[in-house]
Amino acid sequence: MDRKSFLQNSSILAGASILPATSVFAQNLESNGIDKLTDANGQFILQPLPYSNNYLEPYMDEETTHLHYTFHHGGAVKAANTDMEMIRKAMDSKNYESVDYWTKKLSFHFSSHVLHSIFWTNLNNKKTNPTGQLLKDIEKDFGSYERLKTFISHTAKNVDGAGWGILGYQPYSRKLTILQCENHEKLTQWGVVPLLVIDVWEHAYYLKYKNKRADFVDALFNIINWDNVAERLETAKKLS
């Protein structure tokens, strides 16, 4: 199998587009294509942010946004491409023990690429609240928006080490669910579609908030784009 075929046929790339094509937000991003994780040849790609580095001020500072996106998200993209190349080489040489090693690396780096891509689209420069069907589902599954906010905030703030707080849709139970994700891929639920992700790796907040992770998580609720979360939920329900 040649490199292009391997990349295109890999089931790992099933999530290459993580925003619905009919999404209003996705249409606004069409020129940048941040929702597209790969190019036509299956190479992982990092597209430009859909906004300037100071767009999320004052809740997320300009320098952090630049470093976070360029070097942490961008670094994961480069590493994922290296992982895929090393898997191909290991398969060609029948070095299957090495395949196992690089597959684990790919799980880490590709999950980082997915979650970061969602993270940037989950943010806006104005405060919004859940409305419509999203709010109805939140009230059905959590009791109220305030209860959801408390739940996911506590989850994100208390990740052991580095990781994420995630609001997702579980298609098997047809309910919203909260996940605590260590690193980028641990403690996940198979099948859950991420809708809202809160990055609590130190690189996401340390320049502005120092060691005060809780203050960063609280501040994010001033810039969460709940319209984007609602669009993701609508798409997730169609997929299920």
KAWO-V968587 format. One record per helix or strand of 2 or more residues. SS is the DSSP state (H for helix, E for strand). FROM is the first residue (numbers start at 1). TO is the last residue. If there is no record, write none. Layout:
BEGIN
[[SS:FROM:TO] [SS:FROM:TO]]
END
This chain:
BEGIN
[[H:3:9] [H:11:15] [H:24:28] [H:62:92] [H:96:121] [H:132:142] [H:145:157] [E:163:170] [E:175:182] [E:192:199] [H:202:204] [H:206:209] [H:213:220] [H:226:239]]
END
